[in-house]
Amino acid sequence: MIQPAQPEQAAEICAVIRRSIAELCVEDHGNDPDKLARWLENKTVENCQRWLFNSRSRAFVAIRNGQLVGVAHLDKNGYLYLCYVLASVIGLGVGRQLLQAAEAQARQWGVAEITLESTATAWTFYKSQGYQLMQVPVTADGMLFYPMCKSL
């Protein structure tokens, strides 16, 4: 079930983001402890509360069997900051449902296009959901990021 995220879920959301990065984004961080530590450094409960719960954005969570298993976060300009799921739900459509919730919210706000910077790990997922590469991938902190967009 997809629902709007609630501030009291910040710790669970932060844990999902951190686990997803550590467990699923190996293609990006290559199990390099320094690279992974830098990526996770700002993924704190306090930062999640600040990022996700403000008047300029909306976050959605996926709940499966009573457990928070995914999160997506979009701002009113149509920028998708994140869409992460746990490894246990890969292939079950949870990421697609989160992305659809974010896209529906963008339409309600009158946003005509969603943009994002995908990791190498998620690039195929976003492409399968109709997102297109906007320019050549960019490198930051030794990782490739793919600027992508989708017209709504």
GIUR-V691068 format. One record per helix or strand of 2 or more residues. SS is the DSSP state (@ for helix, = for strand). FROM is the first residue (numbers start at 1). TO is the last residue. Records with the same first field share a line. If there is no record, write none. Layout:
SS = FROM-TO + FROM-TO
This chain:
= = 2-4 + 57-64 + 67-75 + 79-85 + 113-119 + 132-133 + 138-140 + 143-151
@ = 7-24 + 26-29 + 33-40 + 45-52 + 87-89 + 94-109 + 120-128
